[in-house]
Amino acid sequence: MSPRGVATPDVRERLFGAAERIVERDGPGALTSRAVTTEAGCAKGLLHAHFAGFDAFVAELCLDRFAKTAVKARALSRIAGQGTVERNLNDVALALFDSGGLALSGLAMTRPAAALSIREALEGGAPGFTAIQEAIADYLEAERKLHRVARTVDPPTVALAVVGTTHHLLMTSRPGDTDPRPGMLRLIAALVPAGE
C-alpha cells in the first residue's frame, strides 16, 4: 500500500486495472470504491481524489477502454497490405473483449448515472463504437483496393456487422458465460473472403 502523502504513479491506469480484475473475477456487483483501492493497493480516498465520484470513475474507465480500442482500429489503415485481413480484423475485434469489455459492459449497465455519462460523452464525440466502425470500413476499403478482399465485400456493411455483433456480444454476455470470442472470429472469417 502506498503511504499517505506519497504520490502514486499512473493512478488512473492502476485503478482502472484493479476495477477490471474485480469485475472479471467477481462480477459487477462486487465493484465498490473500497474494493478498487484495496485491489490497487492504494489509499482508500485515492479514487475520490482523482474522480468526481464512483459513477464518474466507472464512466471514465469505460470511455478510456473504448478510446484505446479506437486508436487500435484507426491504426488498421496503416497496415493495409500487411499480415492477413482476417487476422488484422480479429485483433481489433478481440481488443474490445480483451480490454475487459465483457465485464465493463455489464458494469456500465448496473450504474445508470455512469451509463448516462458514457452516452453523453459518445454523443459529444468521444471515440466509441462509431469510431471503430469507421476505422474498420476505411481499412477494408484500402484492402479491397489492394485486391486482398473480394470486390463484392461492402466495407461499411462488414464494419457495421463486426461492430454490431461485438456490441451485441458485449451487452448480452456475462462473466462466466461461454466465451463469445470464437463466434466473433468465425463471423469475421465468413464476412471477409480473400480477394482475387
C-alpha positions in Angstrom: 0.0 0.0 0.0 1.3 3.5 -0.9 1.9 5.5 2.3 -0.2 8.6 2.8 1.2 11.7 1.2 3.4 9.7 -1.3 2.5 10.1 -5.0 1.0 7.0 -6.6 2.4 6.7 -10.2 -0.1 6.2 -13.0 -3.1 6.4 -10.7 -5.8 6.2 -13.3 -4.4 3.1 -15.0 -3.7 1.4 -11.7 -7.3 2.0 -10.5 -8.7 1.0 -13.9 -6.8 -2.2 -14.0 -7.9 -3.0 -10.4 -11.5 -2.4 -11.4 -11.3 -4.7 -14.4 -9.8 -7.5 -12.3 -12.5 -7.2 -9.7 -15.4 -7.2 -12.2 -13.9 -10.1 -14.3 -13.3 -12.2 -11.2 -16.3 -11.4 -9.0 -18.8 -9.6 -11.3 -20.1 -6.0 -11.4 -21.9 -6.3 -8.1 -18.5 -6.7 -6.3 -17.2 -3.4 -7.5 -17.0 -0.6 -4.9 -14.6 2.2 -4.5 -13.1 0.4 -1.4 -12.7 -2.8 -3.4 -10.9 -0.9 -6.2 -8.5 0.8 -3.9 -7.8 -2.4 -1.9 -7.2 -4.3 -5.2 -4.9 -1.5 -6.4 -3.0 -1.5 -3.1 -3.5 2.2 -2.5 -5.1 4.6 0.0 -8.9 4.4 0.3 -9.5 8.0 -0.7 -7.3 7.9 -3.8 -10.2 7.1 -6.1 -12.3 10.0 -4.9 -9.3 12.3 -5.0 -8.9 11.7 -8.8 -12.6 11.2 -9.9 -15.8 13.2 -9.2 -17.4 10.1 -7.6 -17.7 6.4 -8.3 -20.0 6.7 -11.3 -17.6 9.2 -12.8 -14.8 6.6 -12.3 -16.9 3.9 -14.0 -17.7 6.1 -16.9 -14.1 7.2 -17.4 -12.9 3.6 -17.2 -15.3 2.6 -20.0 -14.5 5.6 -22.1 -10.8 5.0 -21.7 -11.1 1.4 -22.9 -13.2 2.5 -25.9 -10.6 5.2 -26.8 -7.8 2.7 -26.7 -9.6 0.3 -29.0 -10.5 3.1 -31.3 -6.8 4.0 -31.6 -6.0 0.4 -32.4 -8.8 0.4 -35.1 -7.5 3.6 -36.7 -4.1 2.0 -37.0 -5.5 -0.6 -39.3 -5.3 1.6 -42.4 -1.6 2.0 -41.9 -1.1 -1.8 -42.1 -3.2 -2.4 -45.2 -1.4 -4.9 -47.3 0.4 -6.5 -44.3 -0.4 -9.7 -42.5 -3.8 -11.1 -43.3 -7.0 -9.1 -43.4 -8.8 -11.6 -41.2 -6.0 -11.5 -38.5 -5.9 -7.7 -38.6 -9.7 -7.5 -38.1 -9.6 -10.2 -35.4 -7.0 -8.2 -33.5 -9.3 -5.1 -33.3 -12.5 -7.1 -32.5 -10.7 -9.1 -29.8 -9.3 -5.9 -28.3 -12.8 -4.9 -27.3 -13.2 -8.2 -25.4 -9.6 -8.3 -24.1 -9.9 -4.8 -22.6 -12.4 -6.0 -20.1 -15.2 -5.4 -22.5 -17.5 -8.1 -21.2 -17.1 -7.1 -17.6 -17.2 -3.4 -18.3 -20.4 -3.6 -20.4 -22.1 -5.4 -17.5 -20.8 -2.9 -15.1 -22.0 0.1 -17.0 -25.4 -1.4 -17.3 -25.7 -1.7 -13.5 -24.9 2.0 -13.0 -27.4 4.3 -14.7 -25.5 7.5 -13.9 -22.3 6.1 -15.4 -24.2 4.8 -18.5 -25.7 8.3 -19.0 -22.3 9.9 -18.7 -20.9 7.4 -21.3 -23.8 8.1 -23.7 -23.3 11.8 -23.4 -19.6 11.6 -23.9 -20.0 9.4 -27.0 -22.7 11.8 -28.4 -20.2 14.6 -27.7 -17.6 13.0 -29.9 -15.7 10.7 -27.6 -14.4 7.7 -29.5 -16.6 4.6 -29.2 -18.2 2.0 -31.5 -18.8 4.5 -34.3 -15.1 5.5 -34.5 -14.2 1.8 -34.5 -16.8 1.1 -37.2 -15.5 3.9 -39.4 -11.9 2.8 -39.0 -12.8 -0.8 -39.9 -14.6 0.4 -43.0 -11.7 2.6 -44.1 -9.3 -0.3 -43.6 -11.4 -2.8 -45.6 -11.7 -0.2 -48.4 -7.9 0.1 -48.5 -7.6 -3.7 -48.6 -10.2 -4.0 -51.3 -8.2 -1.6 -53.5 -5.2 -3.8 -52.9 -7.3 -6.8 -54.1 -6.8 -8.6 -50.7 -10.6 -8.5 -50.1 -13.2 -9.7 -52.6 -14.7 -7.0 -54.8 -18.1 -8.0 -53.6 -17.3 -7.0 -50.0 -19.1 -3.8 -48.9 -16.7 -2.3 -46.3 -19.3 -0.2 -44.4 -21.7 -3.1 -44.1 -19.0 -5.5 -43.0 -17.8 -2.9 -40.4 -21.3 -2.5 -39.2 -21.7 -6.3 -38.8 -18.4 -6.7 -37.0 -19.1 -3.8 -34.6 -22.8 -4.6 -34.2 -22.0 -8.2 -33.3 -19.3 -7.2 -30.9 -21.7 -4.8 -29.2 -24.4 -7.4 -29.0 -22.0 -10.0 -27.5 -20.6 -7.4 -25.0 -24.1 -6.4 -23.9 -25.6 -9.9 -23.6 -22.6 -11.9 -22.2 -21.9 -12.1 -18.6 -18.8 -13.2 -16.7 -18.9 -17.0 -16.6 -20.8 -17.4 -19.8 -19.4 -19.3 -22.8 -16.5 -17.3 -24.3 -18.0 -15.3 -27.3 -14.7 -14.7 -29.0 -14.6 -17.8 -31.1 -18.0 -16.9 -32.6 -16.7 -13.4 -33.4 -13.7 -14.9 -35.2 -16.0 -17.2 -37.3 -18.1 -14.2 -38.2 -15.1 -12.2 -39.4 -13.9 -15.2 -41.5 -17.3 -15.5 -43.1 -17.6 -11.8 -43.8 -14.2 -11.1 -45.4 -13.4 -13.6 -48.2 -10.0 -13.2 -49.8 -9.7 -11.1 -52.9 -8.8 -12.3 -56.4 
